[in-house]
C-alpha cells in the first residue's frame, strides 16, 4: 500500500508528489436536505419531457393504478410508487421510451363520507343541499388531496407526467366512463336484476367484493325447530332442525336445503335435564355427523336420545315444513306458507345440523335455490337494515345501527322464537364476517334491485377473438395474453373470475359517474324495450359530459335536455344510481392509454403493477371492463407485490402504534434510503420495515457511497488522453472488464424481469467485494504512487468505465445519489444521469478463461492475507508491506500464473516468493483452498518514504529514502 503521509525519519515531504484522490463529494450524504434541490433541478430542466423527445425508441407503458385521493401516503403507497418508478427508469435507461402518467381515483363513497361527516359536525342536513352542490364539495375535497399526494409522491423521487396526471373526475374522464358504460348498455350485457348483494346499512349502498374485508364479530347462533307439516310415515310428526348465525333472516325463510350425499337420521328425545328446551318424545331430523354436537348443545347429549332410523334423500325431498312463526298470534298470516325441503350441493356436514335455512333475499346459494324452485323474494329489510314497519312483531327493528353496532333485529327474532317454543338451543359465538373496508361496519346480504353486467351473456360487439362472453374473454386473456409476475398472480385472478357472479355496477350514492341510461315507464326489466338503447341519445350525453362533466346529469331539466327531440321524454325514467367506482378505475385504460397522445399506441399497457389485493380490485375490474368493451385484457403484463409489515411481521396499525410513515423516513434518512429498502426486499411477498431494518439499509448505503467517492477522487483529472485500449491492459483490468460484461447482462436481464433485489444485490456485491475490498485495494498503490505507467493508465480507464456503468445501473434505485455522483464529475445545467442510457458493454470484454484463472489467483491471495492477519494480530508486523511471505503452491498451472504476475502487489506485500517446494507443517493453510500454504517472512531492506514498501534498493536513488519506482515517478 502506498503512503498517505510522510515518514518522519526522512527530511523531505513526499506527500505532495503522490496522486492522492481529490473530490468534493462528501462522505455524509445529507439526503433529507439536499434531495429537494435535485427535485427542483429536474423540474427546472424538464428531465421527463426531454426523455420523451428521444426518437426511434420502442414505447414501454406502465399504467398507474390510481390511488384514492383522500389522505396522506402510507408505506404501502411508497412501496408501490417506488417499484413503478424503478420499472420506468430502468426500462428508459435500457433504451425504451418509458412513459408514466400518474393518476388518481377521485369518485366514490370515502370522499362522500368525509363530506357527510363535515355536514354532521356542523349540524347540517345533507339532504337539504342540492346534489350538484354536494358533488362540487366532493370534487373540491378530492382536488385538495390530489395536490397533497402529488407532492408527497414527487418527494420520493418518482418521475412522471406530474403536471398532467389523469383524474377520474376530469370532464373528459367522466365522459369516457359514461361512454364505456354505454357500450355495456348497447352490447346487451347490462340488465336490472333483483338479487342479494353486499349491502352496507351504514353507508346505504351496495358494495363490491373488493370493498369488503372480513373481521371477527360475536353473534348469537340458534338451533331452530321447523315442524314437519307434510311427510310420509313417521316423518309426519318430526321436526327439522336448522342452525343459523343470522337470526334476523328467519322471518325471510322460504325453504330448507339438505345435502343429497349426506347421511341423515331420525332421533327421538328420551330424557332431558331441567331447564332444557328439548322435549321428551319429540323426533328430530339431524345429519348423523353433526348429531352429537347438536344434542350436546341442546343439553341432552347422545345419551338422552335414540336414533330411530336412516332417512334417505328421497324421503327428505317429500317433506314440507311449517315456518316457526306460522300461526303465531298477531302474525296476521304473514308466515302461513309451506316450507319445502330441496337438495342443495352447498350443504355440508361440517357445521350446523345438516339442514340449511334458506332465505333467497339474503344469500347467493339461497338465491340460486330460489330461482331454481320459484321461491318468493322477500323485501322485509329496508335500506337502513330495518324491518319494514308493517312486519308483524319486528317492524322497525334494525339489523345494524347507524353507528355500525348491532341493532335489535336479531334479539327480537330470538325472543319471539323463544316465546313460540321454536328454539332447541342457542349459543354466543365468534364468526368471521363481512365488513365495509371504509366504515368498518358490518355489511349484510340484501336483496335490492341493482344494475348488473352479465358476464356469461354473449357480448354483441363482434370482438370474438378471445371468446363471446366477458368471462370467456377474461379467462382466455389471462392465459394467452398476459404475463404474470409472480406466476401465482395468474392463479388468483383466474380462480376469482372463474367463480365470480355477475358484476353489480350500481351504487346508491351521489359522488360518481351516473349510469347514463333510461328505462321505459311501465315496462318490466325482462321486457325487450325496458332499456332505452339510442345512439343519438348516448352521443348527446357524452357531448355534454365532455363540456360540463357528469354534474350535468343531476341538473334541473336533465332528462328533457338529453331526450327531447329524439324520443318521448315522458315515456322514460332517468336512472339516478352511480357507477361502481371500480368501473371508473377499470375504464382508465380508455381515457389514459387510448385517448392521450402520450398514452399507448394500441391502447394497452405493457404493465399493471399493484399489490396482491388488486387481484380482486383493479386487475379484476380492469379485466372485466375491457373484456366488455375491447374484447380482451387491457394489459400485457401484471406485476404484484405483497403488503408491508413491521419488523416483527405484524400488520401496521394506528392502535398498535407500529406505523412508519414514508415522510418520517424521508425526514430522517432521505428518500434514497427508502428506495434502497424497496430494492433490497423480495417485494413479491410481504416485506418488513422498521428502525433496525432501516439502520441496516443506511449502513449498506454508506458502503456504496464510499465506493463512488473513491472512484470520483481517483478520476479527478482523467481525460480522453489518459484512456487506454482494453486489449493493452494488464490481466487484472481485463478481469474487471470481464466482470462488467457479466454484470451488464445480469443487470439488464434482472431489470427486464423486475428483479430489483437481484440486480441491486449483484451490483452491491461487485462494488463492495470485487471493487472496494479487492481491485481498489490492489490498485491503490499504482494509482497513488505510479507515474505514467501502464498500470495506472489502465486502472483509471477501468475506473471511468466502471463509473458510467455503476451510476446508470444504480440510477433507477438511488435516484438522488447517482445524480449527485454524476454531477460531481459532469457538472452543468443540462447534465443529468437520468438523461443517459446504460452504456453498451462490448461482448469482447468477456473472458471466461481469464476469469477462471483469476478465481485461483484470488483464492491464493486469501490464504496470504489470512496468514498476514495472524502475524499482525500477534504484533509481528504492523502492516502487510512489512512482509515477504513464501507461498507454496502444489498446482503447476496456478503456480505459473502467480509467478507471471506481480503477486506481491496483488497481496499488498513488499516482496513475495512463489515456491513449488512442499510446504512445511507449520505453514499457514485455509481448508477451502487446498494446495496453497504460506510461510511468513519479514521483508528485507528499508521502508520507502513515499510508498512505504520495504525494499533492498531504498536509499540508492537520486531522491533520498525512496525506491526505484518512486524515484522514477518523481523524475
Beta strands, then each sheet from edge to edge (+ up, - down):
strand 1: 59-63
strand 2: 67-68
strand 3: 97-101
strand 4: 103-105
strand 5: 166-167
strand 6: 190-200
strand 7: 205-207
strand 8: 212-230
strand 9: 239-244
strand 10: 255-258
strand 11: 264-269
strand 12: 283-287
strand 13: 305-311
strand 14: 320-322
strand 15: 338-343
strand 16: 355-358
strand 17: 423-436
strand 18: 444-453
strand 19: 483-485
strand 20: 503-504
strand 21: 506-507
strand 22: 518-520
strand 23: 572-574
strand 24: 578-579
strand 25: 607-611
strand 26: 637-641
strand 27: 644-645
strand 28: 687-688
strand 29: 886-889
strand 30: 913-915
strand 31: 924-925
strand 32: 932-935
strand 33: 942-943
strand 34: 950-951
sheet 1: 3+ 1+ 25+ 26+ 19+
sheet 2: 2+ 4+ 5+
sheet 3: 7+ 6- 18+ 20-
sheet 4: 13+ 11- 12+ 9+ 8- 14+ 15- 10- 16+
sheet 5: 13+ 11- 12+ 9+ 8- 17+
sheet 6: 21+ 24-
sheet 7: 22+ 23-
sheet 8: 27+ 28+
sheet 9: 30+ 29+ 32- 31+
sheet 10: 33+ 34-
end
